[in-house]
Amino acid sequence: MEIDPKAASRILIVRLSALGDVVHALPLLDALRRARPDAHIGWLVEEPCASLLADHSQIDRVWVAPRRHTEKLLRRGRVLAAARPWLDLMRALRAARYEVSVDVQCNFRSSLLARLSGAPRRIGFAPPFTKEQAHRLLTDRVAPPPRPQLKVERNLELLRPFGIDGRGARAQLSIPAAARSTALAFRAALGAAHAVALHPGVSGFGAFKRWSPERYAALARRLHAELGARCVVSWGPGERDLAQSIVRAAGEAAVLAEETRSILELAALFECCDAVVGCDTGPIHLAAALGVPVIGLYGPKDPAIYAPWDGRTGAAATTIWKHVPCSPCTLRRCNNVICMPAIQVDDVLAAVRDTLSAAPNAAALAFAASDHDVARVAAAETR
């Protein structure tokens, strides 16, 4: 019997990586859950992004694809040990009897896993929005409009076979109360009118998207001197030295963010800031999806497609893009980077100033409105 997605009650979302892309799939989850409150919805994700979906109120089961664990075993020559967790995962997925999978990633790896899950209907994109011939493993191929779309808008097109209108969808996250408490205490200790998060790190293969640490430090000093703001320099694995170099150069204008043990702890930190500044990288997309005002610094990528998606408005967040002759481009490396150096400190300062003078971040407002006893309790909980 053929499964009709409009009547399906067991649905598997497949978006394995990376952080920004998993964030971009959250509104699709929101629209699906709102339309199908009684459905069982699973999500298949790889280890690095699994903490983002932990205890998510809209997901019934998070399935973790053990790619990194497998790679470690293969490097040690343990082929059988590497295969075992994948076999266990496939058996468990098949036992879950998903009727429909939604492959948001649409490369060979994700589409193969969707096929191996046993879901008889497999929804994904039509070419050219797939990679590695992944569309051949799908049963339903959705063709987005030919015009440029933000990633979130394109993902929502995958709801068409379900008969679901994705308008009004938002990203939901289940941030632990303890993480929020720690973030509030950290914000309280800043003692400044405004808190602006700077996230200077980018992924290893996207290093040429980085804005210089000297300019981040100069921005922090200007924000402190002209607006009374203090900057929180956030960082991820392998980025602490970079963040510390900016804090040292910025002096009293910036502080180093505390180490965050999960993506949701980083989300809690961003929630307490009045704005977040950074390049095209996962944490910036996370902040924007939460509804935190974001200023994205763009060079190689076209913001019409890759801009952060603002959870407050359902539209693109603020970006600075200089339209140099060679951008947008699809390069992973560049020996003559001119796009990112074209962004000046004055450009970013003006954007932050406009952001801070507009409607403030709701989470930061809630913090400002809380009484001192609440702040003291939050601070005590972190000691």
C-alpha positions as CSV (number, residue, x, y, z in Angstrom):
1,M,0.0,0.0,0.0
2,E,1.4,3.4,-1.0
3,I,2.0,5.8,1.8
4,D,0.4,9.3,1.4
5,P,2.6,12.0,3.1
6,K,-0.6,13.9,3.9
7,A,-1.8,11.0,6.1
8,A,1.6,9.9,7.4
9,S,1.9,9.6,11.2
10,R,5.6,8.5,11.4
11,I,8.0,11.0,9.9
12,L,11.8,11.0,9.9
13,I,13.8,14.3,9.2
14,V,17.3,13.7,7.9
15,R,19.7,16.6,8.3
16,L,23.0,15.3,9.5
17,S,25.2,18.5,9.6
18,A,26.5,21.2,9.8
19,L,25.3,23.5,12.6
20,G,24.0,26.3,10.5
21,D,22.2,23.9,8.2
22,V,20.7,22.0,11.1
23,V,19.5,25.3,12.5
24,H,18.0,26.1,9.0
25,A,15.9,23.0,9.2
26,L,14.3,23.8,12.6
27,P,11.4,25.9,11.1
28,L,10.5,23.0,8.9
29,L,10.2,20.9,12.1
30,D,8.1,23.6,13.7
31,A,5.7,23.7,10.8
32,L,5.5,20.0,10.6
33,R,4.8,19.6,14.3
34,R,2.2,22.3,14.4
35,A,0.4,20.7,11.5
36,R,0.7,17.2,12.8
37,P,0.6,17.4,16.6
38,D,0.0,13.7,17.1
39,A,2.6,12.4,14.6
40,H,5.8,10.7,15.7
41,I,8.7,12.8,14.4
42,G,12.3,11.6,14.5
43,W,15.4,13.4,13.4
44,L,18.6,11.7,12.2
45,V,21.7,13.9,12.9
46,E,25.5,13.3,13.3
47,E,27.3,13.7,16.6
48,P,28.6,17.3,16.4
49,C,25.1,18.7,16.1
50,A,23.2,16.3,18.3
51,S,23.4,18.5,21.4
52,L,21.4,21.1,19.6
53,L,18.4,18.8,19.4
54,A,18.7,17.4,22.9
55,D,15.3,17.2,24.8
56,H,13.7,19.1,21.9
57,S,10.0,19.4,22.7
58,Q,9.0,18.9,19.0
59,I,11.0,15.8,18.4
60,D,10.0,12.3,19.7
61,R,13.3,10.6,19.0
62,V,16.8,11.9,18.0
63,W,18.8,9.4,16.1
64,V,22.6,9.9,16.1
65,A,24.6,8.8,13.1
66,P,28.0,7.8,14.5
67,R,30.2,9.2,11.7
68,R,33.0,10.5,13.9
69,H,33.1,7.5,16.1
70,T,33.3,5.3,12.9
71,E,36.1,7.4,11.4
72,K,38.2,7.0,14.6
73,L,37.7,3.2,14.5
74,L,38.6,3.1,10.8
75,R,41.8,5.0,11.4
76,R,42.8,2.3,13.8
77,G,41.9,-0.4,11.3
78,R,38.9,-1.7,13.2
79,V,36.6,-2.2,10.3
80,L,34.1,-4.6,11.9
81,A,33.9,-2.5,15.0
82,A,33.2,0.6,12.8
83,A,30.4,-1.2,10.9
84,R,28.6,-2.5,14.0
85,P,27.0,0.8,15.3
86,W,25.8,1.5,11.8
87,L,24.1,-1.9,11.5
88,D,22.5,-1.3,14.9
89,L,21.3,2.1,13.9
90,M,19.7,0.8,10.6
91,R,18.0,-2.0,12.5
92,A,16.6,0.4,15.0
93,L,15.4,2.8,12.4
94,R,13.7,0.1,10.4
95,A,12.0,-1.2,13.6
96,A,10.7,2.4,14.1
97,R,8.7,1.9,10.9
98,Y,8.9,5.5,9.5
99,E,6.5,6.0,6.7
100,V,8.0,9.2,5.2
101,S,11.6,10.6,5.4
102,V,12.4,14.3,4.6
103,D,15.9,14.6,3.4
104,V,16.8,18.2,4.0
105,Q,20.5,17.6,3.2
106,C,20.2,15.8,-0.1
107,N,23.7,14.5,-0.6
108,F,24.6,10.8,-1.2
109,R,25.2,10.1,2.5
110,S,21.9,11.6,3.7
111,S,19.8,10.1,1.0
112,L,21.4,6.7,1.4
113,L,20.6,6.7,5.1
114,A,17.0,7.8,4.3
115,R,16.7,4.8,2.0
116,L,18.2,2.4,4.5
117,S,15.8,3.7,7.2
118,G,13.1,1.7,5.4
119,A,10.8,4.7,4.9
120,P,8.8,3.9,1.7
121,R,8.3,7.6,0.8
122,R,11.4,9.7,0.7
123,I,11.1,13.4,0.1
124,G,13.9,15.7,-1.0
125,F,15.0,18.2,-3.5
126,A,15.1,17.9,-7.3
127,P,18.3,18.8,-9.2
128,P,20.2,21.2,-9.1
129,F,19.5,21.4,-5.4
130,T,21.1,17.9,-4.7
131,K,24.6,16.6,-4.6
132,E,26.2,13.4,-5.7
133,Q,23.1,12.1,-7.6
134,A,21.2,11.9,-4.3
135,H,17.9,12.5,-6.0
136,R,18.0,9.0,-7.5
137,L,17.4,7.6,-4.0
138,L,14.3,9.8,-3.5
139,T,10.6,9.0,-4.3
140,D,9.4,12.6,-4.2
141,R,11.6,15.4,-5.7
142,V,10.6,18.9,-4.8
143,A,11.7,21.7,-7.2
144,P,12.1,25.0,-5.4
145,P,11.4,28.3,-7.3
146,P,14.3,29.4,-9.6
147,R,14.7,32.7,-7.7
148,P,17.2,33.0,-4.9
149,Q,15.8,31.9,-1.6
150,L,17.1,31.8,2.0
151,K,18.0,28.3,3.1
152,V,15.1,28.3,5.5
153,E,12.6,29.3,2.8
154,R,14.0,26.6,0.5
155,N,13.7,23.9,3.2
156,L,10.1,24.8,3.8
157,E,9.3,23.9,0.2
158,L,9.8,20.3,1.3
159,L,6.5,20.5,3.1
160,R,4.6,20.6,-0.2
161,P,4.0,16.9,-0.4
162,F,2.5,17.0,3.1
163,G,0.1,19.8,2.0
164,I,1.5,22.0,4.8
165,D,2.0,25.8,4.5
166,G,5.2,26.7,6.2
167,R,4.5,30.4,6.6
168,G,4.9,31.6,10.1
169,A,7.2,28.8,11.1
170,R,9.8,29.5,13.7
171,A,12.9,27.8,15.1
172,Q,12.2,26.2,18.5
173,L,15.0,25.1,20.9
174,S,14.8,23.5,24.4
175,I,17.4,25.5,26.2
176,P,18.0,24.1,29.8
177,A,17.1,26.3,32.7
178,A,20.6,25.8,34.2
179,A,22.2,27.1,31.0
180,R,20.0,30.2,31.0
181,S,20.8,30.8,34.7
182,T,24.5,30.6,34.0
183,A,24.2,33.0,31.0
184,L,22.2,35.5,33.1
185,A,24.8,35.5,35.8
186,F,27.5,36.1,33.2
187,R,25.5,39.0,31.7
188,A,25.0,40.5,35.1
189,A,28.7,40.6,35.8
190,L,29.4,42.6,32.7
191,G,28.1,45.8,34.2
192,A,27.4,47.5,30.9
193,A,24.4,49.1,29.2
194,H,24.7,46.8,26.2
195,A,26.3,43.4,25.7
196,V,27.4,42.6,22.2
197,A,28.7,39.1,21.4
198,L,31.5,38.8,18.9
199,H,32.0,35.3,17.3
200,P,35.2,35.5,15.3
201,G,35.7,31.8,14.6
202,V,34.7,30.0,11.3
203,S,35.0,26.4,10.2
204,G,38.3,25.1,9.1
205,F,37.4,24.7,5.4
206,G,35.9,28.2,5.4
207,A,38.9,30.1,6.9
208,F,38.9,32.7,4.2
209,K,35.4,33.9,5.4
210,R,37.1,35.2,8.6
211,W,37.2,38.9,9.5
212,S,40.5,39.9,11.0
213,P,40.9,39.7,14.9
214,E,42.4,43.2,14.8
215,R,39.2,44.6,13.4
216,Y,37.1,42.7,15.9
217,A,39.2,44.2,18.7
218,A,38.9,47.7,17.2
219,L,35.2,47.3,16.9
220,A,35.0,46.3,20.6
221,R,37.0,49.4,21.6
222,R,34.7,51.7,19.6
223,L,31.5,50.2,20.9
224,H,32.8,50.6,24.4
225,A,34.0,54.2,23.9
226,E,31.0,55.4,21.9
227,L,28.0,53.4,23.2
228,G,29.1,52.1,26.6
229,A,28.9,48.5,25.4
230,R,31.0,45.6,26.4
231,C,31.7,42.8,24.0
232,V,31.6,39.1,24.9
233,V,34.0,37.1,22.6
234,S,32.5,33.7,22.1
235,W,34.5,30.7,20.9
236,G,34.2,27.0,20.0
237,P,36.5,24.0,19.9
238,G,40.0,25.1,18.8
239,E,39.1,28.8,18.9
240,R,40.1,29.9,22.4
241,D,43.5,31.4,21.4
242,L,41.8,33.4,18.7
243,A,39.2,34.7,21.1
244,Q,41.8,35.5,23.8
245,S,43.9,37.5,21.3
246,I,40.9,39.8,20.6
247,V,40.2,40.2,24.3
248,R,43.8,41.2,25.0
249,A,43.8,43.7,22.1
250,A,40.4,45.2,23.2
251,G,41.4,45.8,26.8
252,E,38.4,46.5,29.1
253,A,36.1,46.7,26.2
254,A,35.8,42.9,25.9
255,V,35.7,39.8,28.0
256,L,36.2,36.2,27.1
257,A,33.0,34.1,27.1
258,E,33.0,31.1,29.4
259,E,33.4,27.7,27.9
260,T,30.2,26.3,26.6
261,R,29.8,22.5,26.8
262,S,27.0,22.3,24.3
263,I,25.4,24.2,21.5
264,L,22.4,25.0,23.7
265,E,24.7,26.6,26.3
266,L,26.0,28.9,23.5
267,A,22.4,29.6,22.6
268,A,21.7,30.7,26.1
269,L,24.7,33.0,26.1
270,F,23.5,34.6,22.8
271,E,20.0,35.1,24.2
272,C,21.3,37.4,26.9
273,C,23.1,39.7,24.4
274,D,21.7,42.7,22.7
275,A,23.4,41.8,19.4
276,V,25.7,39.2,17.9
277,V,28.4,40.0,15.3
278,G,30.2,37.3,13.2
279,C,30.8,35.9,9.8
280,D,28.9,33.2,7.9
281,T,29.2,30.4,10.4
282,G,26.9,28.1,12.4
283,P,26.7,30.1,15.7
284,I,25.6,33.3,13.9
285,H,22.7,31.3,12.3
286,L,21.9,29.9,15.7
287,A,21.7,33.4,17.2
288,A,19.5,34.8,14.4
289,A,17.1,31.8,14.6
290,L,16.6,32.5,18.3
291,G,15.5,36.0,17.4
292,V,18.7,37.7,18.7
293,P,19.7,40.7,16.5
294,V,22.6,39.6,14.3
295,I,25.0,41.5,12.0
296,G,26.5,39.0,9.6
297,L,29.8,39.8,7.8
298,Y,29.7,38.3,4.3
299,G,32.3,38.0,1.6
300,P,32.4,34.8,-0.5
301,K,28.7,33.8,-0.2
302,D,25.6,35.6,-1.4
303,P,23.4,36.8,1.5
304,A,20.3,36.4,-0.7
305,I,20.7,32.7,-0.1
306,Y,23.1,32.3,2.9
307,A,22.2,35.3,5.2
308,P,21.1,34.4,8.7
309,W,17.4,33.9,9.0
310,D,15.9,36.2,11.7
311,G,13.5,34.3,13.9
312,R,11.7,37.5,14.8
313,T,10.8,38.5,11.3
314,G,11.1,35.3,9.2
315,A,13.3,37.3,6.8
316,A,17.0,37.9,6.3
317,A,19.0,39.3,9.3
318,T,21.3,42.3,8.8
319,T,24.3,41.6,6.7
320,I,27.3,43.6,5.4
321,W,28.4,42.5,2.0
322,K,30.7,44.7,-0.2
323,H,29.9,43.2,-3.7
324,V,33.6,42.9,-4.7
325,P,34.0,41.8,-8.4
326,C,34.7,38.2,-7.6
327,S,31.8,37.5,-5.1
328,P,29.7,35.6,-4.7
329,C,31.9,32.6,-5.3
330,T,31.9,28.9,-4.6
331,L,35.5,28.6,-3.6
332,R,36.6,26.7,-0.5
333,R,40.1,28.4,-0.6
334,C,41.3,31.7,-1.9
335,N,44.8,33.0,-2.3
336,N,43.7,36.6,-2.8
337,V,41.0,37.4,-0.3
338,I,39.6,40.9,-1.0
339,C,36.0,40.4,0.1
340,M,36.4,40.3,3.8
341,P,39.1,43.0,4.2
342,A,36.7,45.3,2.3
343,I,34.4,45.3,5.3
344,Q,35.6,48.2,7.5
345,V,35.2,48.7,11.3
346,D,33.0,51.8,10.6
347,D,30.6,49.7,8.5
348,V,30.0,47.2,11.4
349,L,29.9,49.9,14.0
350,A,27.2,51.7,12.2
351,A,25.2,48.5,11.8
352,V,25.5,47.7,15.5
353,R,24.6,51.2,16.5
354,D,21.4,51.0,14.4
355,T,20.6,47.6,15.9
356,L,21.0,48.8,19.5
357,S,18.9,51.9,18.8
358,A,16.0,49.8,17.4
359,A,13.8,47.4,19.3
360,P,16.1,45.5,21.8
361,N,16.5,41.8,22.0
362,A,13.5,40.5,24.0
363,A,15.7,38.1,26.0
364,A,18.0,40.9,27.0
365,L,15.0,43.1,27.9
366,A,13.7,40.3,30.2
367,F,17.1,40.3,31.9
368,A,17.1,44.0,32.3
369,A,13.6,43.9,33.8
370,S,14.4,41.2,36.3
371,D,15.1,42.4,39.9
372,H,18.4,42.2,41.5
373,D,17.5,39.2,43.7
374,V,16.9,37.1,40.6
375,A,20.3,38.1,39.2
376,R,22.0,37.3,42.5
377,V,20.4,33.9,42.7
378,A,21.5,33.2,39.1
379,A,25.1,34.3,40.0
380,A,25.1,32.1,43.1
381,E,24.0,29.0,41.1
382,T,27.1,29.3,39.0
383,R,29.6,29.4,41.9
